[in-house]
Amino acid sequence: MLRLLQDEPAHPWTVAALAAKAGVSRAALARRFTELVGEPPMTYLTGWRLALAADRLRDTDDTIGAIARRVGYGSAFALSTAFKRTYGVSPQEWRTRAA
């Protein structure tokens, strides 16, 4: 499951979809994933998406909207909101500081 999330971060994953891929119940998937990874699957996915976005902001000139779509957010606004909640600065501020 971890590989699916890492390889396809932009896919609209749900616990139900991951459980179906694994052939287990949602509860079993969520419990096992949390035991092995240390956090629930959707929490992990959010962190992974934001880490990828942070890297792309630092390493590319892609627009924030393009980065948002590539990592699984529907808009630049959605990415910006999540990014600021986690990193404490906007994606643009992150990019400026990384330069």
Secondary structure as the mmCIF struct_conf table of DSSP 4:
data_model
#
loop_
_struct_conf.conf_type_id
_struct_conf.id
_struct_conf.beg_label_comp_id
_struct_conf.beg_label_asym_id
_struct_conf.beg_label_seq_id
_struct_conf.end_label_comp_id
_struct_conf.end_label_asym_id
_struct_conf.end_label_seq_id
HELX_RH_AL_P HELX_RH_AL_P1 LEU A 2 ASP A 7
TURN_TY1_P TURN_TY1_P1 PRO A 9 ALA A 10
BEND BEND1 HIS A 11 HIS A 11
HELX_RH_AL_P HELX_RH_AL_P2 VAL A 15 ALA A 22
TURN_TY1_P TURN_TY1_P2 GLY A 23 GLY A 23
BEND BEND2 VAL A 24 VAL A 24
HELX_RH_AL_P HELX_RH_AL_P3 ARG A 26 VAL A 37
BEND BEND3 GLY A 38 GLU A 39
HELX_RH_AL_P HELX_RH_AL_P4 PRO A 41 ASP A 59
HELX_RH_AL_P HELX_RH_AL_P5 ILE A 64 VAL A 71
TURN_TY1_P TURN_TY1_P3 GLY A 72 GLY A 72
BEND BEND4 GLY A 74 SER A 75
HELX_RH_AL_P HELX_RH_AL_P6 ALA A 76 TYR A 87
BEND BEND5 GLY A 88 VAL A 89
HELX_RH_AL_P HELX_RH_AL_P7 PRO A 91 ALA A 98
#
